[in-house]
Amino acid sequence: MEAQIPNPMMPWKNLFVVPHSTPISTNLDHINPPSSEKDEMALSFKDAVIEEHGEKWANCLVGYFIGKRPYFVSLGDALSRKWKLQGTLQMFTMDHGFFLFKFSCEEDCTWVLEENGQNFGGRPLILQRWEPNTTMIKKKLTEIPIWIKLLGLHLKFWNHHCLSRIASLIGKPHYMDTQIAESSRLNYARLCVLVSEDQSLPESIKLRTSSCEFIQKIDYDWKPSSFSFCKDFSHSTKACHLYSNHGPFLYDRAKCHPELKPI
């Protein structure tokens, strides 16, 4: 599936308008293979050929979401609002839960890749630059970024030092959202922290001063599934196919997660 992500001024329905253009040829050429390749049923390609025809994917990122994969149209709508791009963007769905994002200019591709913590609906989006040898394999992650909300945080704690200490108690501080940095929203503080695979996430913490103690509630945009067996953020031990079928004494990551095999 493919869609072009519109700029903010473009109506969403225009995404599905097919532009008038010169018809693309669908014909294939017959290239007689050498007898050695035909006997072995194996083809060899020169790097120069691969690189020449791979230029169309030069400004591309591939990525996947931790947890449930979002709907294609919903993601496209969210991207058109969040990514303020100079050029255009095309989005494709791929096997094993991957998306491919094709940018019309290198600057946009680099900006998205380097932008802090791509995140949609609270779920982290893991991105990497496409290269000719890229395989669609989901990385084994030991840390992931998540967003926390400090609901009704007392004004005395609205400063860089206090927010950094609070974030450090939950995980590794990553960054705060723009509205918090600019103090343009004061009903809750929203921080991004890195959490590890064996870390518990508290519902509340205590904030103490010399004169009083506050119980600070912690809200999460999204929580990774709890687990203890296969060390995967996307599901719990209870939902692990291998654990439910064979118990905790047999574990093969490839069998547990067949989608992780290269394509």
Helices and strands as residue ranges (DSSP letters): E 2-5, G 12-16, H 35-40, H 47-53, G 55-57, E 60-65, H 72-82, E 89-93, G 95-97, E 99-103, H 106-114, E 119-120, E 123-129, E 143-151, G 155-157, H 160-170, E 172-176, H 178-181, E 188-196, E 204-208, E 213-220, H 241-246, H 253-256, G 258-260
